[in-house]
Amino acid sequence: MSQRYTVMFFFRLLSRLPLPVLYLFSDVLYLIARYVISYRKKVIDENLKYAFPEKTPTERKKIRNKFYRNFTDAFFAETIKMLTISENELRQRFHVVNQELVDAPIKSGTSSLMMAGHIFNWEMAILGVALNTEVTAETVYLKLNNPFFNQLMLKIRTHFGGIMTEKREFRRSMITMRSKPRIVHLAADQRPPVSDSRYTRGFMNRPALFFEGGEFMAKKMGLPVFYGQITKVKRGHYRFVFTELARPPYTDHPAHSITDEFCRRLEENIRRQPDLYLWSHKRWKV
């Protein structure tokens, strides 16, 4: 038995534990992240200071501490559980609203674009959409450097049949969007390398770089775009609501119109529950 197989078997066993039990492990990791190693504390504090200058240091500290809790819950307990979670439990924990809006264009022969941000738990959203949709759902992702964890995340993300396409391979996959209509899920707030950037704009009170692949595809192919808003109801329970972000024809749309609207909605989403955003990410490194 190879070491990789043994480790994967261990994660599957761990995933079989009830989520409340996994949260006990998450509680320990939370204490370590917050009090022992102060995980990326300087990055988080700087990001929150720029994003919420109107808040007091005490209020920002409260957001940071809640972020640590959400971070360990999402990246440990909930992600591990998704490796073996049942359909029934996922439906109870992740409520998708308006899925039919995104499915409708595909049923009529046109692909749909779904744009969302890094708000917890976005990994559960991948499974939730794949489980609730009546059509094909494809997610574009960035490959992890560690081969084992990259493979583990692929197993988790495809648990209910969703298709995962690595960013570099998506250019070839994109060619089939007309002949094989589907939902294409983009994490549109991922910070691109400077060499790939097409657009710099203000985001949460600071300049930030944005990919504009979604905008390019929508306007080039005449595709509708939908925003996925995540809210946390309580620990382990989320609500994911689709709303229309943009619809063709785009003849009267100015440059960056779709990206700008996505950023506006994402900021609203963040301000509604700021402790759910990935503040440890060096998002504003321009």
NUVO-659101 format. One record per residue (C-alpha): x, y, z. Coordinates in Angstrom, 2 decimals, m for minus. Layout:
REM NUVO-659101
@c1:X&c2:Y&c3:Z
...
***
This chain:
REM NUVO-659101
@c1:0.00&c2:0.00&c3:0.00
@c1:1.58&c2:3.29&c3:m1.10
@c1:1.97&c2:6.19&c3:1.29
@c1:m0.35&c2:8.35&c3:m0.84
@c1:m3.08&c2:5.70&c3:m0.76
@c1:m2.69&c2:5.35&c3:3.01
@c1:m3.07&c2:9.08&c3:3.55
@c1:m6.11&c2:9.23&c3:1.27
@c1:m7.65&c2:6.31&c3:3.17
@c1:m7.05&c2:8.21&c3:6.42
@c1:m8.85&c2:11.30&c3:5.07
@c1:m11.79&c2:9.16&c3:3.99
@c1:m12.05&c2:7.65&c3:7.46
@c1:m11.83&c2:11.12&c3:8.99
@c1:m14.53&c2:12.33&c3:6.61
@c1:m16.92&c2:9.66&c3:7.90
@c1:m17.01&c2:11.34&c3:11.30
@c1:m20.07&c2:13.52&c3:11.98
@c1:m19.44&c2:17.19&c3:11.29
@c1:m19.96&c2:18.16&c3:14.98
@c1:m17.05&c2:15.84&c3:15.85
@c1:m14.88&c2:17.36&c3:13.11
@c1:m15.68&c2:20.78&c3:14.55
@c1:m13.96&c2:19.69&c3:17.79
@c1:m10.72&c2:19.32&c3:15.82
@c1:m11.46&c2:22.65&c3:14.14
@c1:m11.80&c2:24.27&c3:17.56
@c1:m8.25&c2:23.19&c3:18.41
@c1:m6.93&c2:24.46&c3:15.08
@c1:m8.73&c2:27.75&c3:15.67
@c1:m6.94&c2:28.21&c3:19.00
@c1:m3.59&c2:27.42&c3:17.36
@c1:m4.22&c2:29.76&c3:14.42
@c1:m5.37&c2:32.61&c3:16.65
@c1:m3.24&c2:32.35&c3:19.77
@c1:m0.18&c2:30.22&c3:18.95
@c1:0.97&c2:31.02&c3:15.42
@c1:m1.18&c2:34.13&c3:14.75
@c1:m1.71&c2:32.90&c3:11.20
@c1:m1.02&c2:35.75&c3:8.74
@c1:m2.11&c2:38.23&c3:11.37
@c1:m0.25&c2:41.16&c3:9.80
@c1:m1.80&c2:40.50&c3:6.39
@c1:m5.29&c2:40.15&c3:7.84
@c1:m4.99&c2:43.27&c3:10.00
@c1:m3.68&c2:45.36&c3:7.10
@c1:m6.45&c2:44.17&c3:4.78
@c1:m9.14&c2:44.90&c3:7.36
@c1:m7.69&c2:48.33&c3:8.17
@c1:m7.97&c2:49.44&c3:4.54
@c1:m11.31&c2:47.71&c3:3.95
@c1:m13.02&c2:49.11&c3:7.03
@c1:m11.38&c2:52.43&c3:8.02
@c1:m14.67&c2:53.49&c3:9.64
@c1:m14.48&c2:50.66&c3:12.17
@c1:m12.57&c2:50.82&c3:15.45
@c1:m9.53&c2:48.58&c3:16.10
@c1:m11.70&c2:46.56&c3:18.48
@c1:m14.35&c2:46.01&c3:15.79
@c1:m11.73&c2:44.94&c3:13.26
@c1:m10.16&c2:42.59&c3:15.79
@c1:m13.56&c2:40.98&c3:16.30
@c1:m13.84&c2:40.39&c3:12.53
@c1:m10.34&c2:38.88&c3:12.49
@c1:m11.13&c2:36.48&c3:15.31
@c1:m14.38&c2:35.38&c3:13.65
@c1:m12.44&c2:34.94&c3:10.42
@c1:m10.08&c2:32.50&c3:12.15
@c1:m13.09&c2:30.48&c3:13.27
@c1:m14.60&c2:30.41&c3:9.78
@c1:m11.21&c2:29.67&c3:8.23
@c1:m10.54&c2:26.52&c3:10.30
@c1:m14.15&c2:25.36&c3:10.00
@c1:m14.19&c2:25.73&c3:6.23
@c1:m10.67&c2:24.52&c3:5.37
@c1:m10.61&c2:21.62&c3:7.83
@c1:m13.94&c2:20.33&c3:9.14
@c1:m16.28&c2:21.19&c3:6.27
@c1:m13.87&c2:20.48&c3:3.43
@c1:m12.91&c2:17.07&c3:4.82
@c1:m16.57&c2:16.21&c3:5.39
@c1:m17.38&c2:16.99&c3:1.77
@c1:m15.22&c2:14.05&c3:0.66
@c1:m17.98&c2:11.62&c3:1.73
@c1:m20.98&c2:13.83&c3:2.60
@c1:m24.36&c2:12.43&c3:1.57
@c1:m26.75&c2:14.20&c3:m0.79
@c1:m29.30&c2:14.56&c3:1.97
@c1:m26.87&c2:16.18&c3:4.42
@c1:m25.47&c2:18.57&c3:1.83
@c1:m28.99&c2:19.70&c3:0.89
@c1:m29.70&c2:20.36&c3:4.56
@c1:m26.52&c2:22.34&c3:5.05
@c1:m26.23&c2:24.19&c3:1.75
@c1:m29.41&c2:25.75&c3:0.38
@c1:m29.20&c2:26.86&c3:m3.27
@c1:m31.75&c2:29.47&c3:m4.39
@c1:m32.63&c2:30.26&c3:m8.03
@c1:m30.61&c2:27.45&c3:m9.60
@c1:m33.23&c2:27.33&c3:m12.35
@c1:m32.18&c2:30.85&c3:m13.49
@c1:m28.70&c2:29.59&c3:m14.31
@c1:m29.92&c2:26.32&c3:m15.81
@c1:m32.45&c2:27.93&c3:m18.17
@c1:m30.00&c2:29.27&c3:m20.79
@c1:m28.26&c2:25.88&c3:m21.05
@c1:m31.60&c2:24.19&c3:m21.68
@c1:m32.11&c2:26.73&c3:m24.49
@c1:m28.69&c2:26.01&c3:m25.99
@c1:m26.51&c2:28.75&c3:m24.44
@c1:m23.83&c2:28.45&c3:m21.75
@c1:m24.11&c2:30.42&c3:m18.50
@c1:m21.33&c2:32.10&c3:m16.55
@c1:m21.43&c2:32.00&c3:m12.76
@c1:m19.17&c2:34.47&c3:m10.93
@c1:m18.48&c2:34.29&c3:m7.20
@c1:m15.82&c2:35.30&c3:m4.71
@c1:m13.74&c2:33.66&c3:m2.01
@c1:m16.41&c2:33.79&c3:0.66
@c1:m16.77&c2:30.81&c3:3.00
@c1:m17.66&c2:28.19&c3:2.12
@c1:m17.06&c2:28.50&c3:m1.60
@c1:m15.87&c2:24.89&c3:m1.81
@c1:m19.28&c2:23.73&c3:m0.60
@c1:m20.82&c2:25.91&c3:m3.31
@c1:m19.09&c2:23.83&c3:m5.99
@c1:m20.75&c2:20.69&c3:m4.64
@c1:m24.05&c2:22.43&c3:m3.97
@c1:m24.40&c2:23.63&c3:m7.56
@c1:m23.35&c2:20.26&c3:m8.99
@c1:m25.97&c2:18.55&c3:m6.82
@c1:m28.81&c2:20.98&c3:m7.55
@c1:m28.33&c2:21.70&c3:m11.23
@c1:m30.13&c2:19.79&c3:m13.98
@c1:m27.35&c2:20.55&c3:m16.49
@c1:m23.57&c2:20.22&c3:m16.68
@c1:m21.53&c2:22.42&c3:m14.30
@c1:m17.84&c2:23.16&c3:m14.89
@c1:m15.53&c2:24.95&c3:m12.45
@c1:m12.27&c2:26.61&c3:m13.51
@c1:m9.58&c2:26.16&c3:m10.86
@c1:m5.92&c2:26.90&c3:m10.19
@c1:m3.81&c2:23.79&c3:m9.70
@c1:m2.30&c2:23.35&c3:m6.22
@c1:1.47&c2:22.95&c3:m6.00
@c1:1.23&c2:19.86&c3:m3.80
@c1:0.21&c2:16.88&c3:m6.02
@c1:m1.49&c2:14.95&c3:m3.19
@c1:m3.63&c2:17.84&c3:m1.98
@c1:m4.43&c2:18.80&c3:m5.56
@c1:m5.75&c2:15.27&c3:m6.12
@c1:m7.62&c2:15.33&c3:m2.80
@c1:m9.37&c2:18.59&c3:m3.68
@c1:m10.31&c2:17.24&c3:m7.11
@c1:m11.95&c2:14.21&c3:m5.46
@c1:m13.85&c2:16.50&c3:m3.09
@c1:m14.95&c2:18.95&c3:m5.76
@c1:m16.19&c2:16.23&c3:m8.13
@c1:m18.03&c2:14.29&c3:m5.42
@c1:m21.41&c2:15.03&c3:m7.04
@c1:m20.33&c2:14.96&c3:m10.65
@c1:m19.13&c2:18.50&c3:m11.27
@c1:m16.41&c2:18.99&c3:m13.89
@c1:m13.13&c2:20.60&c3:m12.84
@c1:m10.94&c2:22.25&c3:m15.50
@c1:m7.52&c2:23.65&c3:m14.71
@c1:m7.11&c2:27.29&c3:m15.76
@c1:m4.43&c2:26.60&c3:m18.37
@c1:m6.57&c2:23.88&c3:m19.97
@c1:m9.73&c2:25.97&c3:m19.98
@c1:m8.71&c2:27.85&c3:m23.12
@c1:m9.16&c2:24.63&c3:m25.06
@c1:m12.31&c2:23.70&c3:m23.16
@c1:m13.79&c2:27.13&c3:m23.86
@c1:m13.96&c2:26.32&c3:m27.59
@c1:m16.70&c2:23.75&c3:m26.89
@c1:m18.98&c2:26.14&c3:m24.96
@c1:m21.20&c2:26.70&c3:m28.00
@c1:m21.50&c2:23.05&c3:m29.01
@c1:m21.75&c2:21.76&c3:m25.41
@c1:m23.62&c2:24.40&c3:m23.36
@c1:m22.92&c2:24.32&c3:m19.62
@c1:m22.54&c2:26.40&c3:m16.49
@c1:m19.01&c2:27.75&c3:m16.10
@c1:m18.13&c2:28.71&c3:m12.54
@c1:m15.42&c2:31.37&c3:m12.13
@c1:m13.84&c2:32.50&c3:m8.85
@c1:m13.61&c2:35.98&c3:m10.31
@c1:m11.75&c2:37.64&c3:m7.42
@c1:m8.63&c2:35.48&c3:m7.77
@c1:m5.59&c2:37.77&c3:m7.95
@c1:m3.89&c2:37.31&c3:m11.33
@c1:m0.14&c2:37.60&c3:m11.95
@c1:0.83&c2:41.10&c3:m13.05
@c1:1.71&c2:39.71&c3:m16.48
@c1:m1.86&c2:38.40&c3:m16.91
@c1:m3.71&c2:41.39&c3:m15.54
@c1:m6.10&c2:43.27&c3:m17.78
@c1:m7.81&c2:45.54&c3:m15.32
@c1:m6.95&c2:47.42&c3:m12.15
@c1:m9.75&c2:48.96&c3:m10.10
@c1:m10.61&c2:49.94&c3:m6.56
@c1:m11.83&c2:47.08&c3:m4.42
@c1:m12.58&c2:47.49&c3:m0.71
@c1:m10.82&c2:50.88&c3:m0.73
@c1:m7.59&c2:49.73&c3:m2.43
@c1:m6.40&c2:49.14&c3:m6.02
@c1:m6.68&c2:45.49&c3:m7.02
@c1:m6.02&c2:43.41&c3:m10.13
@c1:m8.79&c2:41.37&c3:m11.74
@c1:m8.98&c2:38.69&c3:m14.39
@c1:m11.44&c2:39.66&c3:m17.09
@c1:m11.90&c2:36.26&c3:m18.64
@c1:m15.54&c2:36.23&c3:m17.60
@c1:m16.23&c2:39.60&c3:m19.16
@c1:m14.40&c2:38.61&c3:m22.34
@c1:m16.34&c2:35.36&c3:m22.74
@c1:m19.70&c2:36.92&c3:m21.93
@c1:m19.33&c2:39.72&c3:m24.48
@c1:m17.56&c2:37.66&c3:m27.14
@c1:m20.05&c2:34.78&c3:m27.02
@c1:m23.17&c2:36.64&c3:m25.87
@c1:m23.50&c2:34.72&c3:m22.61
@c1:m25.63&c2:35.61&c3:m19.58
@c1:m23.76&c2:36.11&c3:m16.29
@c1:m25.00&c2:35.28&c3:m12.79
@c1:m23.65&c2:36.20&c3:m9.36
@c1:m23.56&c2:33.66&c3:m6.55
@c1:m24.09&c2:35.29&c3:m3.15
@c1:m23.08&c2:33.28&c3:m0.08
@c1:m24.39&c2:33.93&c3:3.42
@c1:m23.79&c2:31.86&c3:6.53
@c1:m26.96&c2:30.98&c3:8.42
@c1:m25.20&c2:29.26&c3:11.31
@c1:m22.24&c2:26.96&c3:11.82
@c1:m22.19&c2:24.44&c3:9.00
@c1:m25.22&c2:25.93&c3:7.22
@c1:m25.11&c2:28.27&c3:4.22
@c1:m27.43&c2:29.94&c3:1.74
@c1:m26.33&c2:30.45&c3:m1.87
@c1:m28.50&c2:32.78&c3:m3.97
@c1:m28.16&c2:33.28&c3:m7.72
@c1:m29.08&c2:36.63&c3:m9.24
@c1:m28.65&c2:37.84&c3:m12.79
@c1:m25.57&c2:40.03&c3:m13.12
@c1:m25.60&c2:40.80&c3:m16.86
@c1:m27.45&c2:39.68&c3:m19.96
@c1:m26.73&c2:40.11&c3:m23.68
@c1:m26.78&c2:41.96&c3:m25.95
@c1:m23.80&c2:43.94&c3:m24.69
@c1:m23.66&c2:46.49&c3:m27.49
@c1:m24.28&c2:49.40&c3:m25.12
@c1:m22.10&c2:48.12&c3:m22.28
@c1:m18.92&c2:50.11&c3:m21.58
@c1:m15.57&c2:48.39&c3:m21.04
@c1:m15.26&c2:46.53&c3:m17.72
@c1:m19.02&c2:46.76&c3:m17.08
@c1:m19.40&c2:43.11&c3:m16.03
@c1:m16.27&c2:43.11&c3:m13.86
@c1:m17.35&c2:46.35&c3:m12.20
@c1:m20.80&c2:44.98&c3:m11.42
@c1:m19.28&c2:41.78&c3:m10.05
@c1:m17.01&c2:43.80&c3:m7.76
@c1:m19.93&c2:45.92&c3:m6.54
@c1:m21.95&c2:42.85&c3:m5.62
@c1:m18.99&c2:41.12&c3:m4.04
@c1:m18.30&c2:44.16&c3:m1.85
@c1:m21.94&c2:44.12&c3:m0.72
@c1:m21.60&c2:40.40&c3:0.04
@c1:m18.43&c2:41.02&c3:2.06
@c1:m19.84&c2:43.93&c3:4.04
@c1:m22.91&c2:41.87&c3:4.96
@c1:m20.73&c2:39.25&c3:6.72
@c1:m17.12&c2:40.47&c3:6.64
@c1:m15.71&c2:37.56&c3:8.66
@c1:m16.54&c2:35.18&c3:5.79
@c1:m14.05&c2:36.67&c3:3.30
@c1:m10.53&c2:35.31&c3:2.77
@c1:m8.64&c2:38.17&c3:4.45
@c1:m5.45&c2:36.11&c3:4.77
@c1:m5.05&c2:36.26&c3:0.98
@c1:m2.62&c2:38.91&c3:m0.32
@c1:m5.38&c2:40.07&c3:m2.62
@c1:m4.26&c2:43.68&c3:m2.94
@c1:m0.64&c2:43.08&c3:m3.92
@c1:m0.60&c2:45.11&c3:m7.15
***
